Amino acid sequence: MSDSRPAAFLDRDGVLNIDHAYVATKERFEWVPGAIEAVRWLNESGYLVIVVTNQSGIARGLFTLEEFEALMQWTQAELAGHGAKFDAWYVCPHHPTDGQAPFVMDCECRKPKPGLFLEAMRDFSIDSSRSFSIGDKMRDIEAAARAGIHAEMYLGGDLAQFVREVAGRAFGTNS
């Protein structure tokens, strides 16, 4: 499609923020080094920035979908103060065995299944051949691969530098 755009799919916990387990409040949210700069660089480079995240804490009753959404709105405001933004976020609130109704289910959106990626690709007319994903767990990499998206594992360090390197390796983007 000529009107399709490339996207950077980013996992949340462990990629954008330090994974303190079930992060649901701004008090517990801590950006990883270079995360805000990475999002700004992606915005400026023409990528849609899509967050794709499993949040089983919702299924487990540790926080609500509304609390998750409020935290994501707060992160969006934080980014805006630095000239950056997420274009969207997609969340899987389910868990296949643990939790409370209606969130206990074997769904198609929980990574390593590709549902979150496929939904975003439909919603935004994303060019998968020019897109990539960054995750910190094998399930993130597997979900992206199942959706036909190039994926790389982030293991820490400056996220902005890592994002530029991934884009450069995968697509020859100048860093």
CYANA upper distance limits for C-alpha pairs under 8 A (distance plus 0.5 A):
  1 MET  CA    125 SER  CA      8.43
  1 MET  CA    127 ASP  CA      8.08
  3 ASP  CA    125 SER  CA      8.01
  4 SER  CA    124 PHE  CA      8.15
  4 SER  CA    125 SER  CA      5.49
  4 SER  CA    126 ILE  CA      5.68
  4 SER  CA    127 ASP  CA      5.81
  5 ARG  CA     46 GLY  CA      8.30
  5 ARG  CA     47 TYR  CA      7.44
  5 ARG  CA     48 LEU  CA      7.63
  5 ARG  CA    124 PHE  CA      8.37
  5 ARG  CA    125 SER  CA      7.24
  5 ARG  CA    126 ILE  CA      5.52
  5 ARG  CA    127 ASP  CA      5.79
  5 ARG  CA    130 ARG  CA      8.31
  6 PRO  CA     46 GLY  CA      7.86
  6 PRO  CA     47 TYR  CA      5.74
  6 PRO  CA     48 LEU  CA      6.82
  6 PRO  CA    126 ILE  CA      6.17
  6 PRO  CA    127 ASP  CA      5.58
  6 PRO  CA    128 SER  CA      7.23
  6 PRO  CA    129 SER  CA      8.25
  6 PRO  CA    130 ARG  CA      5.54
  6 PRO  CA    131 SER  CA      5.27
  7 ALA  CA     47 TYR  CA      5.28
  7 ALA  CA     48 LEU  CA      4.87
  7 ALA  CA     49 VAL  CA      6.35
  7 ALA  CA     50 ILE  CA      7.38
  7 ALA  CA    126 ILE  CA      6.92
  7 ALA  CA    127 ASP  CA      7.87
  7 ALA  CA    128 SER  CA      8.15
  7 ALA  CA    130 ARG  CA      7.82
  7 ALA  CA    131 SER  CA      5.24
  7 ALA  CA    132 PHE  CA      7.07
  8 ALA  CA     42 LEU  CA      7.92
  8 ALA  CA     47 TYR  CA      6.61
  8 ALA  CA     48 LEU  CA      6.59
  8 ALA  CA     49 VAL  CA      5.58
  8 ALA  CA     50 ILE  CA      6.64
  8 ALA  CA    131 SER  CA      6.29
  8 ALA  CA    132 PHE  CA      5.66
  8 ALA  CA    133 SER  CA      6.09
  8 ALA  CA    134 ILE  CA      8.19
  9 PHE  CA     49 VAL  CA      6.68
  9 PHE  CA     50 ILE  CA      5.30
  9 PHE  CA     51 VAL  CA      6.21
  9 PHE  CA     52 VAL  CA      6.92
  9 PHE  CA    117 PHE  CA      8.39
  9 PHE  CA    131 SER  CA      8.29
  9 PHE  CA    132 PHE  CA      6.72
  9 PHE  CA    133 SER  CA      4.89
  9 PHE  CA    134 ILE  CA      6.85
 10 LEU  CA     15 VAL  CA      7.48
 10 LEU  CA     16 LEU  CA      7.88
 10 LEU  CA     49 VAL  CA      7.86
 10 LEU  CA     50 ILE  CA      6.68
 10 LEU  CA     51 VAL  CA      5.34
 10 LEU  CA     52 VAL  CA      6.50
 10 LEU  CA    133 SER  CA      6.28
 10 LEU  CA    134 ILE  CA      5.63
 10 LEU  CA    135 GLY  CA      6.86
 11 ASP  CA     15 VAL  CA      6.24
 11 ASP  CA     16 LEU  CA      7.41
 11 ASP  CA     51 VAL  CA      6.22
 11 ASP  CA     52 VAL  CA      5.68
 11 ASP  CA     53 THR  CA      5.90
 11 ASP  CA    133 SER  CA      8.43
 11 ASP  CA    134 ILE  CA      6.87
 11 ASP  CA    135 GLY  CA      5.63
 11 ASP  CA    136 ASP  CA      7.92
 11 ASP  CA    140 ASP  CA      7.73
 12 ARG  CA     16 LEU  CA      5.44
 12 ARG  CA     17 ASN  CA      6.73
 12 ARG  CA     51 VAL  CA      6.88
 12 ARG  CA     52 VAL  CA      7.40
 12 ARG  CA     53 THR  CA      6.26
 13 ASP  CA     17 ASN  CA      5.77
 13 ASP  CA     18 ILE  CA      6.62
 13 ASP  CA     19 ASP  CA      5.30
 13 ASP  CA     20 HIS  CA      8.47
 13 ASP  CA     21 ALA  CA      8.45
 13 ASP  CA     23 VAL  CA      8.23
 13 ASP  CA     53 THR  CA      8.15
 14 GLY  CA     18 ILE  CA      5.63
 14 GLY  CA     19 ASP  CA      5.23
 14 GLY  CA     32 VAL  CA      8.34
 14 GLY  CA    135 GLY  CA      8.15
 14 GLY  CA    136 ASP  CA      6.41
 15 VAL  CA     32 VAL  CA      7.38
 15 VAL  CA     35 ALA  CA      8.41
 15 VAL  CA    134 ILE  CA      7.92
 15 VAL  CA    135 GLY  CA      6.78
 15 VAL  CA    136 ASP  CA      6.77
 15 VAL  CA    154 TYR  CA      7.21
 15 VAL  CA    156 GLY  CA      8.29
 15 VAL  CA    159 LEU  CA      8.11
 16 LEU  CA     31 TRP  CA      6.36
 16 LEU  CA     32 VAL  CA      6.17
 16 LEU  CA     35 ALA  CA      6.08
 16 LEU  CA    159 LEU  CA      8.46
 17 ASN  CA     29 PHE  CA      6.92
 17 ASN  CA     30 GLU  CA      5.77
 17 ASN  CA     31 TRP  CA      4.70
 17 ASN  CA     32 VAL  CA      5.36
 17 ASN  CA     35 ALA  CA      8.19
 18 ILE  CA     29 PHE  CA      7.75
 18 ILE  CA     30 GLU  CA      6.13
 18 ILE  CA     31 TRP  CA      6.70
 18 ILE  CA     32 VAL  CA      6.07
 19 ASP  CA     23 VAL  CA      7.72
 20 HIS  CA     28 ARG  CA      7.81
 22 TYR  CA     55 GLN  CA      8.00
 22 TYR  CA     57 GLY  CA      6.20
 22 TYR  CA     62 LEU  CA      8.07
 23 VAL  CA     28 ARG  CA      6.37
 23 VAL  CA     29 PHE  CA      6.71
 24 ALA  CA     28 ARG  CA      7.55
 24 ALA  CA     29 PHE  CA      7.94
 24 ALA  CA     63 PHE  CA      7.11
 24 ALA  CA     67 GLU  CA      7.10
 24 ALA  CA     68 PHE  CA      6.27
 24 ALA  CA     71 LEU  CA      6.93
 25 THR  CA     29 PHE  CA      6.79
 25 THR  CA     67 GLU  CA      8.09
 25 THR  CA     68 PHE  CA      8.40
 25 THR  CA     71 LEU  CA      6.47
 26 LYS  CA     30 GLU  CA      8.46
 26 LYS  CA     71 LEU  CA      6.75
 26 LYS  CA     74 TRP  CA      7.84
 31 TRP  CA     35 ALA  CA      6.65
 31 TRP  CA     36 ILE  CA      8.08
 32 VAL  CA    158 ASP  CA      8.07
 32 VAL  CA    159 LEU  CA      7.58
 33 PRO  CA    157 GLY  CA      7.22
 33 PRO  CA    158 ASP  CA      5.62
 33 PRO  CA    159 LEU  CA      6.68
 33 PRO  CA    160 ALA  CA      8.46
 34 GLY  CA     38 ALA  CA      6.44
 34 GLY  CA    158 ASP  CA      5.49
 34 GLY  CA    159 LEU  CA      5.27
 34 GLY  CA    160 ALA  CA      5.28
 34 GLY  CA    161 GLN  CA      7.97
 35 ALA  CA     39 VAL  CA      6.83
 35 ALA  CA    158 ASP  CA      8.08
 35 ALA  CA    159 LEU  CA      5.88
 35 ALA  CA    160 ALA  CA      6.57
 36 ILE  CA     40 ARG  CA      6.76
 36 ILE  CA     79 LEU  CA      6.86
 36 ILE  CA     82 HIS  CA      7.87
 36 ILE  CA     84 ALA  CA      7.67
 36 ILE  CA    160 ALA  CA      8.33
 37 GLU  CA     41 TRP  CA      6.57
 37 GLU  CA    160 ALA  CA      6.18
 38 ALA  CA     42 LEU  CA      6.66
 38 ALA  CA    159 LEU  CA      6.65
 38 ALA  CA    160 ALA  CA      4.44
 38 ALA  CA    161 GLN  CA      8.02
 38 ALA  CA    163 VAL  CA      6.86
 38 ALA  CA    164 ARG  CA      8.35
 39 VAL  CA     43 ASN  CA      6.68
 39 VAL  CA     49 VAL  CA      7.50
 39 VAL  CA     84 ALA  CA      6.53
 39 VAL  CA     85 LYS  CA      7.24
 39 VAL  CA     86 PHE  CA      7.89
 39 VAL  CA    160 ALA  CA      8.22
 40 ARG  CA     44 GLU  CA      6.65
 40 ARG  CA     82 HIS  CA      8.11
 40 ARG  CA     83 GLY  CA      6.97
 40 ARG  CA     84 ALA  CA      4.95
 40 ARG  CA     85 LYS  CA      7.54
 41 TRP  CA     45 SER  CA      6.48
 41 TRP  CA    160 ALA  CA      8.09
 42 LEU  CA     46 GLY  CA      6.92
 42 LEU  CA     47 TYR  CA      5.80
 42 LEU  CA     48 LEU  CA      7.88
 42 LEU  CA     49 VAL  CA      7.40
 43 ASN  CA     47 TYR  CA      6.06
 43 ASN  CA     48 LEU  CA      7.12
 43 ASN  CA     49 VAL  CA      7.48
 43 ASN  CA     84 ALA  CA      7.13
 43 ASN  CA     85 LYS  CA      7.73
 47 TYR  CA    131 SER  CA      8.49
 48 LEU  CA     86 PHE  CA      8.10
 48 LEU  CA     87 ASP  CA      6.40
 49 VAL  CA     85 LYS  CA      8.01
 49 VAL  CA     86 PHE  CA      5.60
 49 VAL  CA     87 ASP  CA      5.76
 49 VAL  CA     88 ALA  CA      7.41
 50 ILE  CA     86 PHE  CA      6.63
 50 ILE  CA     87 ASP  CA      6.33
 50 ILE  CA     88 ALA  CA      5.57
 50 ILE  CA     89 TRP  CA      5.96
 50 ILE  CA     90 TYR  CA      7.98
 50 ILE  CA    120 ALA  CA      8.20
 51 VAL  CA     86 PHE  CA      7.71
 51 VAL  CA     88 ALA  CA      6.91
 51 VAL  CA     89 TRP  CA      4.86
 51 VAL  CA     90 TYR  CA      6.54
 52 VAL  CA     89 TRP  CA      6.44
 52 VAL  CA     90 TYR  CA      5.44
 52 VAL  CA     91 VAL  CA      6.51
 52 VAL  CA    116 LEU  CA      6.78
 52 VAL  CA    117 PHE  CA      7.70
 53 THR  CA     89 TRP  CA      8.33
 53 THR  CA     90 TYR  CA      6.91
 53 THR  CA     91 VAL  CA      5.48
 53 THR  CA     92 CYS  CA      6.83
 53 THR  CA    111 LYS  CA      8.46
 54 ASN  CA     91 VAL  CA      6.30
 54 ASN  CA     92 CYS  CA      5.24
 54 ASN  CA     93 PRO  CA      6.94
 54 ASN  CA     94 HIS  CA      8.22
 54 ASN  CA    110 ARG  CA      6.54
 54 ASN  CA    111 LYS  CA      7.15
 55 GLN  CA     59 ALA  CA      8.22
 55 GLN  CA     91 VAL  CA      7.11
 55 GLN  CA     92 CYS  CA      6.29
 55 GLN  CA     93 PRO  CA      5.50
 55 GLN  CA     94 HIS  CA      7.65
 56 SER  CA     60 ARG  CA      6.64
 56 SER  CA     92 CYS  CA      7.92
 56 SER  CA     93 PRO  CA      5.92
 56 SER  CA     94 HIS  CA      6.12
 56 SER  CA     95 HIS  CA      6.06
 57 GLY  CA     61 GLY  CA      6.63
 57 GLY  CA     62 LEU  CA      5.57
 57 GLY  CA     63 PHE  CA      6.59
 57 GLY  CA     93 PRO  CA      7.88
 58 ILE  CA     62 LEU  CA      6.44
 58 ILE  CA     63 PHE  CA      5.72
 58 ILE  CA     64 THR  CA      5.78
 58 ILE  CA     65 LEU  CA      6.65
 58 ILE  CA     93 PRO  CA      5.85
 58 ILE  CA     94 HIS  CA      7.69
 58 ILE  CA    103 PHE  CA      8.07
 59 ALA  CA     93 PRO  CA      6.30
 59 ALA  CA     94 HIS  CA      5.81
 59 ALA  CA     95 HIS  CA      6.50
 59 ALA  CA     98 ASP  CA      7.57
 59 ALA  CA     99 GLY  CA      5.16
 59 ALA  CA    100 GLN  CA      6.15
 59 ALA  CA    101 ALA  CA      8.05
 59 ALA  CA    102 PRO  CA      8.38
 59 ALA  CA    103 PHE  CA      5.36
 59 ALA  CA    104 VAL  CA      6.76
 60 ARG  CA     95 HIS  CA      8.39
 60 ARG  CA     98 ASP  CA      6.75
 60 ARG  CA     99 GLY  CA      4.46
 60 ARG  CA    100 GLN  CA      6.66
 61 GLY  CA     99 GLY  CA      7.09
 61 GLY  CA    100 GLN  CA      7.22
 63 PHE  CA     67 GLU  CA      6.74
 63 PHE  CA     68 PHE  CA      7.71
 64 THR  CA     68 PHE  CA      6.84
 65 LEU  CA     69 GLU  CA      6.66
 65 LEU  CA     93 PRO  CA      7.75
 66 GLU  CA     70 ALA  CA      6.63
 67 GLU  CA     71 LEU  CA      6.76
 68 PHE  CA     72 MET  CA      6.80
 69 GLU  CA     73 GLN  CA      6.67
 70 ALA  CA     74 TRP  CA      6.74
 71 LEU  CA     75 THR  CA      6.78
 72 MET  CA     76 GLN  CA      6.66
 73 GLN  CA     77 ALA  CA      6.82
 74 TRP  CA     78 GLU  CA      6.74
 75 THR  CA     79 LEU  CA      6.63
 76 GLN  CA     80 ALA  CA      6.62
 76 GLN  CA     85 LYS  CA      6.45
 76 GLN  CA     86 PHE  CA      7.09
 77 ALA  CA     81 GLY  CA      6.96
 78 GLU  CA     82 HIS  CA      7.60
 79 LEU  CA     83 GLY  CA      6.92
 79 LEU  CA     84 ALA  CA      5.37
 79 LEU  CA     85 LYS  CA      5.97
 80 ALA  CA     84 ALA  CA      5.63
 80 ALA  CA     85 LYS  CA      6.42
 90 TYR  CA    116 LEU  CA      6.47
 90 TYR  CA    120 ALA  CA      7.99
 91 VAL  CA    109 CYS  CA      8.42
 91 VAL  CA    116 LEU  CA      7.69
 92 CYS  CA    109 CYS  CA      6.15
 92 CYS  CA    110 ARG  CA      5.97
 92 CYS  CA    116 LEU  CA      8.01
 93 PRO  CA    103 PHE  CA      6.92
 94 HIS  CA    103 PHE  CA      5.16
 94 HIS  CA    104 VAL  CA      6.16
 94 HIS  CA    105 MET  CA      6.68
 94 HIS  CA    106 ASP  CA      8.10
 94 HIS  CA    107 CYS  CA      7.65
 94 HIS  CA    110 ARG  CA      7.37
 95 HIS  CA     99 GLY  CA      7.31
 95 HIS  CA    103 PHE  CA      7.05
 95 HIS  CA    104 VAL  CA      5.68
 95 HIS  CA    105 MET  CA      6.42
 95 HIS  CA    106 ASP  CA      7.34
 95 HIS  CA    110 ARG  CA      8.10
 96 PRO  CA    104 VAL  CA      5.94
 96 PRO  CA    105 MET  CA      5.03
 96 PRO  CA    106 ASP  CA      5.00
 96 PRO  CA    107 CYS  CA      7.90
 97 THR  CA    104 VAL  CA      6.48
 97 THR  CA    105 MET  CA      7.39
 97 THR  CA    106 ASP  CA      8.44
 98 ASP  CA    104 VAL  CA      6.82
 99 GLY  CA    103 PHE  CA      7.28
 99 GLY  CA    104 VAL  CA      6.14
100 GLN  CA    104 VAL  CA      6.37
106 ASP  CA    110 ARG  CA      8.41
108 GLU  CA    113 LYS  CA      6.25
108 GLU  CA    114 PRO  CA      7.47
108 GLU  CA    115 GLY  CA      5.63
109 CYS  CA    113 LYS  CA      6.53
109 CYS  CA    114 PRO  CA      6.85
109 CYS  CA    115 GLY  CA      4.59
109 CYS  CA    116 LEU  CA      5.64
110 ARG  CA    114 PRO  CA      8.08
110 ARG  CA    115 GLY  CA      7.60
110 ARG  CA    116 LEU  CA      8.05
111 LYS  CA    115 GLY  CA      8.20
111 LYS  CA    116 LEU  CA      8.36
111 LYS  CA    139 ARG  CA      6.13
111 LYS  CA    140 ASP  CA      6.67
111 LYS  CA    142 GLU  CA      8.27
111 LYS  CA    143 ALA  CA      5.99
112 PRO  CA    138 MET  CA      8.41
112 PRO  CA    139 ARG  CA      4.81
112 PRO  CA    140 ASP  CA      6.56
112 PRO  CA    141 ILE  CA      8.18
112 PRO  CA    142 GLU  CA      5.97
112 PRO  CA    143 ALA  CA      4.80
113 LYS  CA    142 GLU  CA      8.13
113 LYS  CA    143 ALA  CA      5.56
113 LYS  CA    146 ARG  CA      7.73
114 PRO  CA    118 LEU  CA      6.65
114 PRO  CA    143 ALA  CA      5.04
114 PRO  CA    144 ALA  CA      6.84
114 PRO  CA    146 ARG  CA      6.29
114 PRO  CA    147 ALA  CA      5.95
115 GLY  CA    119 GLU  CA      6.53
116 LEU  CA    120 ALA  CA      6.81
117 PHE  CA    121 MET  CA      6.59
117 PHE  CA    143 ALA  CA      8.21
117 PHE  CA    144 ALA  CA      7.37
117 PHE  CA    147 ALA  CA      6.83
118 LEU  CA    122 ARG  CA      6.75
118 LEU  CA    147 ALA  CA      6.82
119 GLU  CA    123 ASP  CA      6.64
120 ALA  CA    124 PHE  CA      6.46
120 ALA  CA    126 ILE  CA      8.13
121 MET  CA    125 SER  CA      5.99
121 MET  CA    126 ILE  CA      5.35
121 MET  CA    127 ASP  CA      8.27
121 MET  CA    128 SER  CA      8.29
122 ARG  CA    126 ILE  CA      7.73
126 ILE  CA    131 SER  CA      8.22
127 ASP  CA    131 SER  CA      6.90
128 SER  CA    132 PHE  CA      8.15
128 SER  CA    148 GLY  CA      7.04
128 SER  CA    149 ILE  CA      6.18
129 SER  CA    148 GLY  CA      8.42
129 SER  CA    149 ILE  CA      7.61
130 ARG  CA    171 PHE  CA      7.50
131 SER  CA    149 ILE  CA      6.72
131 SER  CA    150 HIS  CA      7.23
132 PHE  CA    149 ILE  CA      6.04
132 PHE  CA    150 HIS  CA      5.19
132 PHE  CA    151 ALA  CA      6.01
132 PHE  CA    152 GLU  CA      8.36
132 PHE  CA    167 ALA  CA      8.19
132 PHE  CA    170 ALA  CA      8.45
133 SER  CA    141 ILE  CA      8.02
133 SER  CA    144 ALA  CA      6.94
133 SER  CA    149 ILE  CA      7.15
133 SER  CA    150 HIS  CA      6.66
133 SER  CA    151 ALA  CA      4.98
133 SER  CA    152 GLU  CA      6.88
134 ILE  CA    140 ASP  CA      8.06
134 ILE  CA    141 ILE  CA      7.93
134 ILE  CA    151 ALA  CA      6.21
134 ILE  CA    152 GLU  CA      5.65
134 ILE  CA    153 MET  CA      6.35
134 ILE  CA    154 TYR  CA      6.80
135 GLY  CA    140 ASP  CA      5.60
135 GLY  CA    141 ILE  CA      6.73
135 GLY  CA    151 ALA  CA      8.00
135 GLY  CA    152 GLU  CA      7.10
135 GLY  CA    153 MET  CA      5.75
135 GLY  CA    154 TYR  CA      6.31
136 ASP  CA    140 ASP  CA      7.35
136 ASP  CA    153 MET  CA      5.81
136 ASP  CA    154 TYR  CA      5.55
136 ASP  CA    155 LEU  CA      6.66
137 LYS  CA    141 ILE  CA      7.31
137 LYS  CA    153 MET  CA      7.50
138 MET  CA    142 GLU  CA      6.53
138 MET  CA    153 MET  CA      8.27
139 ARG  CA    143 ALA  CA      6.51
140 ASP  CA    144 ALA  CA      6.85
141 ILE  CA    145 ALA  CA      6.68
141 ILE  CA    151 ALA  CA      5.92
141 ILE  CA    152 GLU  CA      7.04
141 ILE  CA    153 MET  CA      7.45
142 GLU  CA    146 ARG  CA      6.62
143 ALA  CA    147 ALA  CA      6.92
144 ALA  CA    148 GLY  CA      6.83
144 ALA  CA    149 ILE  CA      5.49
144 ALA  CA    150 HIS  CA      7.26
144 ALA  CA    151 ALA  CA      6.55
145 ALA  CA    149 ILE  CA      5.77
145 ALA  CA    150 HIS  CA      6.85
145 ALA  CA    151 ALA  CA      7.16
150 HIS  CA    170 ALA  CA      8.21
152 GLU  CA    166 VAL  CA      7.89
154 TYR  CA    159 LEU  CA      8.49
154 TYR  CA    162 PHE  CA      8.13
157 GLY  CA    162 PHE  CA      8.26
158 ASP  CA    162 PHE  CA      6.86
159 LEU  CA    163 VAL  CA      6.49
160 ALA  CA    164 ARG  CA      6.80
161 GLN  CA    165 GLU  CA      6.71
162 PHE  CA    166 VAL  CA      6.62
163 VAL  CA    167 ALA  CA      6.64
164 ARG  CA    168 GLY  CA      6.53
164 ARG  CA    173 THR  CA      8.16
164 ARG  CA    174 ASN  CA      8.15
164 ARG  CA    175 SER  CA      5.65
165 GLU  CA    169 ARG  CA      6.52
165 GLU  CA    175 SER  CA      7.42
166 VAL  CA    170 ALA  CA      6.43
167 ALA  CA    171 PHE  CA      6.07
167 ALA  CA    172 GLY  CA      7.15
167 ALA  CA    173 THR  CA      6.03
167 ALA  CA    175 SER  CA      8.43
168 GLY  CA    172 GLY  CA      4.82
168 GLY  CA    173 THR  CA      4.94
168 GLY  CA    174 ASN  CA      6.59
168 GLY  CA    175 SER  CA      7.09
169 ARG  CA    173 THR  CA      8.28
